[in-house]
Amino acid sequence: MARAHQALKLLIWDDYNKTQLEDDLSGRWNMLSFSTALHGGFRDLRMIVPMGLEKAWLWLNRENLPGRHFHHIEVSEDKRVVWEGRVTGVELRLERDFTGLDIIAMGYWSSMRDQLYDPADAGNTDWTISGPHNSGKVIREMITKECPDINGTADVTLTSDNVVGIDLTARSYPQDVIVDKLAPLGDQGTAVYFFAVWESRKPYYTARSVSQVDWYLWLRDVERLSLRQDGMHLRNSILPVVGTAEGTSTLDGESTADYPLRELMILLPSGITATVANNARDVALSERKFPRQDQTFSVSGRVYSTKLAGVDEQAADAVSGAMAERPKWWVRAGQTIRIQDLVPASAATPKLDDLRTFYIVETVYDASTDRLLVVPDRPLGRLGVLLSRLGQLERDR
């Protein structure tokens, strides 16, 4: 707790333009935790702050001014933004031995449920009848028209999928359209897409990448680990059905060589193209052709990376230094993490190596205890060249 208290700055601004600093809560909290997730990016934050009654009331109501709901909150370390969002809940607590606030904040992903997008509005595109279009185009327009808190669209990938025929005629929150209708389509390959809003409120719609491992740790650093495999999740033959018309099924030979034939029919809306249907089919096969592995682990020890201190997260992706211990609060969803000695050395084949390298879909960092909860996605596919590079790193250690 002392380390986080000293290192993390926690500032409250009047809005995301940071015109006026409202409060500096650095080192003043009793409890602080924040999370990241996919979809979403920065997800939620909660803190408990001791505070005198007079000052606490300023968070709820001020003379001729509203309270601090929807004010900008930022957790940072030097130049690196660790978490940012907006205040969404404030509770005044008056107890025998405590006076203060319980503060809840949500990342700017939550702002994508503020306003409804309606393709019928003047100037908006009717995505159902015009085209061709792709998911990235739809997301860019929704952000531009209905998401004023989101900063730009340059990093929203223009995917290769064709969304003509997807029902986007009803009023919908942009967040729901992304999660329910666009991201599941992937692209014309088997890539899985995630949407996230990170620092400076910038949105990213990108394919899950396994081109590098971001974080390394050892079992000595893990406080608790649960790893479970579920064979009933496995489906190695997928048939897309568009409306009532059956499309072309596909089958994974590697999976059927090791496991029984298990078929799945996916139902898709009428009017979508064969390309879109096949995209959805191939993504489903990619995700389900092996038993699903569910795992969570809590890290109380150290994490290691080549990410550089003193630079923000996006800049850190472009530069690297020597392997070194880094703060656990740097770890976020959308990165990969490897438990180096999870698989015994005698069993360390490339296939088994998948079991110790994880794509992170959720993190919860508790600054009060300096513990990190990691929720990974299913195991990564073959890492090829990456594995040999990791082996070199392991030998160098």
C-alpha positions in Angstrom: 0.0 0.0 0.0 2.8 2.4 0.8 4.3 1.9 -2.6 1.1 2.8 -4.4 0.4 5.7 -2.0 3.7 7.2 -2.9 3.8 6.5 -6.6 0.2 7.1 -7.8 -1.3 10.6 -8.3 -5.1 10.8 -8.1 -6.6 14.0 -9.4 -10.1 15.2 -10.0 -10.7 17.8 -12.7 -13.9 19.7 -13.6 -13.9 18.0 -17.0 -11.7 16.1 -19.4 -10.2 19.3 -20.7 -8.7 19.8 -17.2 -9.6 23.4 -17.0 -9.8 23.4 -13.2 -8.3 21.1 -10.7 -11.1 20.2 -8.2 -9.3 18.0 -5.8 -6.0 16.1 -5.3 -6.6 12.8 -3.5 -3.1 11.5 -4.0 -2.2 9.4 -0.9 -5.4 10.3 0.9 -7.4 7.2 0.2 -8.0 4.3 2.5 -8.9 1.9 -0.3 -8.4 2.2 -4.0 -9.0 -0.4 -6.8 -9.4 0.0 -10.5 -10.0 -2.3 -13.4 -9.6 -2.8 -17.2 -11.6 -5.0 -19.5 -12.4 -6.0 -23.1 -14.6 -4.7 -24.4 -14.3 -1.4 -22.6 -10.7 -0.4 -21.8 -10.6 1.5 -18.5 -13.7 0.0 -16.8 -14.3 1.1 -13.2 -12.7 2.5 -10.1 -13.7 2.6 -6.5 -12.0 4.4 -3.6 -12.8 5.3 0.0 -11.4 8.6 1.1 -11.5 10.0 4.7 -12.7 13.6 4.5 -14.2 16.2 6.8 -17.9 16.7 6.6 -17.7 20.3 5.2 -15.4 19.3 2.3 -17.3 16.0 1.7 -20.5 18.0 1.1 -18.8 19.8 -1.8 -18.8 16.4 -3.7 -22.5 16.1 -3.3 -23.7 19.7 -3.7 -22.2 23.2 -3.8 -24.1 26.5 -3.6 -25.3 27.3 -7.1 -23.2 24.5 -8.5 -23.8 20.7 -9.0 -21.8 18.1 -7.3 -18.8 16.3 -8.9 -20.7 13.7 -10.9 -19.2 13.2 -14.3 -16.1 15.1 -13.5 -12.8 13.8 -14.9 -10.7 11.5 -12.6 -7.2 10.4 -13.5 -4.8 8.0 -11.8 -1.2 8.5 -13.1 2.4 7.7 -12.4 4.8 10.2 -13.8 3.8 10.6 -17.5 1.9 7.3 -17.6 -1.9 7.4 -17.2 -2.8 4.3 -15.2 -6.6 4.8 -15.3 -9.0 7.6 -16.3 -12.7 8.1 -16.4 -15.5 10.1 -14.8 -17.1 10.1 -11.4 -20.5 8.3 -11.5 -21.3 7.7 -7.9 -20.6 9.4 -4.5 -21.7 8.1 -1.1 -21.3 10.2 2.1 -20.4 7.9 5.0 -20.9 9.1 8.6 -19.9 6.4 11.0 -18.7 6.3 14.6 -15.0 6.1 13.6 -15.1 7.3 10.0 -16.3 10.3 8.0 -15.7 10.4 4.3 -16.7 9.4 0.8 -17.1 6.2 -1.1 -16.4 7.3 -4.7 -17.2 5.2 -7.9 -16.0 6.1 -11.4 -16.4 4.5 -14.8 -14.1 4.7 -17.8 -15.2 6.7 -20.9 -16.5 3.5 -22.5 -19.5 4.1 -20.3 -20.2 7.4 -22.1 -21.1 5.3 -25.2 -24.4 4.6 -23.5 -25.2 8.3 -23.0 -26.8 9.0 -26.4 -28.7 6.9 -28.8 -27.6 6.4 -32.4 -30.4 6.5 -34.9 -29.6 5.7 -38.6 -32.8 7.5 -39.5 -31.6 10.8 -38.2 -30.6 13.4 -40.8 -27.1 13.0 -42.0 -26.7 9.5 -40.6 -26.1 6.5 -42.8 -28.7 3.8 -43.3 -26.3 0.9 -42.9 -29.0 -1.7 -43.7 -29.6 -0.7 -47.4 -26.5 1.1 -48.5 -22.9 -0.2 -48.8 -20.7 -1.9 -48.9 -19.5 -0.9 -45.4 -17.5 -2.4 -42.6 -17.7 -2.4 -38.8 -15.0 0.3 -38.5 -17.0 2.7 -40.6 -20.1 2.2 -38.5 -18.2 2.7 -35.3 -16.5 5.8 -36.6 -19.8 7.4 -37.5 -21.5 6.5 -34.2 -18.6 8.0 -32.3 -18.6 11.2 -34.4 -22.3 11.7 -34.2 -23.2 10.5 -30.7 -20.1 10.2 -28.5 -18.8 13.6 -27.7 -16.6 12.4 -24.8 -14.7 10.0 -27.1 -11.6 11.6 -28.6 -11.3 10.9 -32.4 -11.5 7.7 -34.4 -8.1 7.4 -36.0 -7.3 4.1 -34.2 -10.7 2.5 -35.1 -9.6 -0.1 -37.6 -11.5 -0.2 -40.9 -12.1 -3.9 -41.0 -12.6 -6.0 -44.2 -16.0 -7.3 -43.2 -19.2 -6.2 -45.0 -22.1 -5.3 -42.7 -24.7 -4.7 -45.3 -27.9 -6.5 -44.1 -27.2 -6.2 -40.4 -30.2 -4.6 -38.7 -29.0 -1.2 -37.6 -32.2 0.6 -38.2 -33.4 0.9 -34.6 -32.2 3.4 -32.1 -29.4 1.9 -30.2 -26.6 2.8 -27.9 -23.2 2.7 -29.7 -21.8 0.4 -27.0 -24.6 -2.2 -27.6 -24.1 -2.1 -31.4 -20.4 -2.8 -31.0 -20.7 -5.6 -28.5 -23.8 -7.3 -29.9 -23.7 -6.7 -33.7 -20.3 -5.7 -34.9 -17.5 -7.2 -32.9 -18.8 -10.8 -33.3 -18.4 -10.6 -37.0 -14.6 -10.3 -36.8 -13.2 -9.7 -40.3 -12.7 -11.8 -43.4 -10.2 -14.0 -41.6 -10.5 -15.4 -38.1 -9.4 -12.4 -36.2 -11.3 -11.5 -33.0 -11.9 -7.8 -32.5 -12.2 -5.8 -29.3 -13.1 -2.2 -28.6 -11.5 -0.2 -25.9 -11.2 3.4 -24.7 -7.8 4.2 -23.2 -5.8 7.3 -22.1 -6.8 10.7 -23.6 -10.2 9.1 -24.2 -8.9 7.6 -27.5 -10.9 4.6 -28.9 -9.3 1.5 -30.3 -11.0 -1.2 -32.4 -8.4 -3.7 -33.1 -7.8 -7.4 -33.7 -6.6 -9.5 -30.8 -2.8 -9.5 -31.2 -0.5 -12.3 -30.0 2.6 -10.9 -31.7 4.4 -10.4 -28.5 4.3 -11.2 -24.8 4.0 -8.1 -22.6 4.4 -9.5 -19.1 6.3 -12.4 -17.4 6.1 -13.8 -14.0 6.8 -17.0 -12.1 4.7 -19.3 -9.8 6.4 -17.7 -6.8 4.7 -14.5 -7.8 1.2 -16.0 -8.0 -0.9 -16.1 -4.8 -3.8 -18.1 -6.2 -4.4 -19.8 -9.6 -7.4 -21.7 -10.9 -7.1 -23.4 -14.3 -10.1 -25.4 -15.6 -10.7 -27.0 -19.0 -14.2 -27.6 -20.4 -14.6 -30.1 -23.2 -18.3 -29.3 -23.7 -17.4 -25.9 -25.1 -15.6 -27.6 -28.0 -17.3 -27.4 -31.4 -15.2 -28.4 -34.4 -17.7 -28.1 -37.2 -19.7 -24.9 -37.7 -22.7 -24.3 -40.0 -23.9 -20.7 -40.5 -27.7 -20.2 -41.1 -28.7 -16.9 -42.7 -32.3 -16.4 -41.9 -33.6 -19.8 -42.9 -31.0 -20.6 -45.5 -28.1 -22.8 -44.6 -24.6 -21.6 -45.7 -21.4 -23.5 -46.1 -20.1 -25.4 -43.1 -16.5 -25.7 -42.2 -14.6 -28.3 -40.2 -11.2 -28.2 -38.3 -9.1 -31.3 -39.1 -6.7 -30.9 -36.3 -9.5 -30.8 -33.7 -11.4 -33.7 -35.2 -8.2 -35.8 -35.2 -8.0 -35.5 -31.5 -11.7 -35.1 -30.4 -15.1 -36.4 -31.4 -17.0 -34.5 -34.2 -19.1 -31.8 -32.4 -21.2 -29.6 -34.6 -22.7 -26.1 -34.0 -25.2 -24.1 -36.0 -25.0 -20.4 -35.7 -28.1 -18.3 -36.6 -27.5 -15.0 -38.4 -30.0 -12.3 -39.6 -31.5 -12.4 -43.1 -29.9 -10.3 -45.7 -26.2 -10.5 -44.7 -23.7 -11.5 -47.4 -22.1 -14.9 -47.6 -18.8 -13.2 -46.8 -20.1 -11.9 -43.5 -21.7 -15.2 -42.7 -18.4 -17.0 -43.4 -16.5 -14.5 -41.3 -18.8 -15.3 -38.3 -18.5 -19.0 -39.0 -14.7 -18.9 -39.1 -14.4 -16.8 -35.9 -16.7 -19.3 -34.1 -14.6 -22.2 -35.3 -11.4 -20.5 -34.2 -12.8 -19.8 -30.8 -14.3 -23.2 -30.1 -12.2 -25.9 -31.9 -10.4 -26.9 -28.7 -11.6 -27.3 -25.1 -12.1 -24.0 -23.4 -9.7 -23.2 -20.7 -10.9 -20.9 -18.0 -8.4 -19.4 -15.5 -7.9 -16.6 -13.1 -4.9 -15.9 -11.0 -4.0 -13.3 -8.3 -0.5 -11.8 -8.4 1.0 -10.7 -5.1 4.6 -10.9 -6.1 6.4 -9.3 -9.0 5.7 -8.8 -12.7 8.4 -8.3 -15.4 8.4 -6.5 -18.7 10.6 -4.7 -21.2 8.3 -1.7 -21.1 10.1 1.5 -20.3 9.3 3.6 -17.2 8.5 7.3 -17.8 6.6 6.9 -21.0 2.9 6.4 -21.6 1.4 3.0 -22.5 1.0 3.7 -26.2 4.5 5.0 -26.5 5.8 2.0 -24.6 4.5 -0.3 -27.4 7.0 1.2 -29.8 10.1 1.1 -27.5 11.5 -1.4 -25.1 14.4 -1.8 -22.7 15.9 -4.5 -20.6 13.7 -7.0 -18.8 12.9 -5.5 -15.4 10.4 -5.5 -12.6 7.5 -3.1 -13.3 4.5 -2.0 -11.2 1.5 -4.3 -11.2 -0.8 -1.4 -12.0 0.7 -1.2 -15.5 -0.9 -4.5 -16.5 -4.1 -4.1 -18.5 -6.6 -5.9 -20.6 -5.5 -6.5 -24.2 -2.0 -7.5 -23.3 -0.4 -11.0 -22.9 1.1 -12.5 -19.9 3.2 -15.7 -19.4 3.8 -17.7 -16.3 7.2 -19.0 -17.1 7.3 -22.1 -15.0 3.6 -23.1 -15.1 4.3 -26.0 -17.4 7.1 -28.4 -16.1 10.3 -28.2 -18.2 10.0 -31.9 -19.0 6.6 -31.2 -20.7 7.4 -27.9 -22.4 6.4 -28.6 -26.0 5.1 -25.8 -28.1 1.5 -27.1 -27.8 1.7 -27.3 -24.0 3.4 -23.9 -24.0 0.0 -22.4 -25.0 -1.2 -23.3 -21.5 1.1 -20.8 -19.8 0.7 -17.8 -22.1 -2.5 -15.9 -21.8 -4.4 -13.0 -23.4 -5.7 -10.8 -20.7 -9.4 -9.7 -21.0 -9.8 -8.3 -17.5 -7.6 -6.9 -14.7 -8.5 -5.6 -11.2 -5.7 -3.9 -9.3 -6.1 -3.3 -5.5 -3.8 -0.6 -4.5 -4.5 -1.1 -0.8 -2.9 -4.6 -0.9 -0.8 -4.3 -4.1 -2.5 -7.3 -5.5 -3.5 -7.8 -9.1 -6.3 -10.1 -10.3 -5.9 -11.3 -13.9 -8.7 -12.8 -16.0 -7.3 -14.3 -19.2 -9.1 -15.3 -22.4 -8.7 -18.8 -23.7 -5.1 -20.0 -24.4 -3.3 -18.4 -27.4 -2.8 -20.2 -30.6 0.6 -21.4 -31.8 3.1 -18.6 -31.1 5.8 -19.9 -33.5 8.7 -17.5 -33.6 7.6 -15.9 -30.4 8.2 -19.1 -28.4 11.8 -19.3 -29.5 12.2 -15.7 -28.5 10.7 -16.4 -25.1 13.0 -19.4 -24.8 16.0 -17.0 -25.3 14.6 -14.7 -22.7 14.2 -17.6 -20.3 17.8 -18.8 -20.9 19.1 -15.3 -20.3 17.4 -15.0 -16.9 
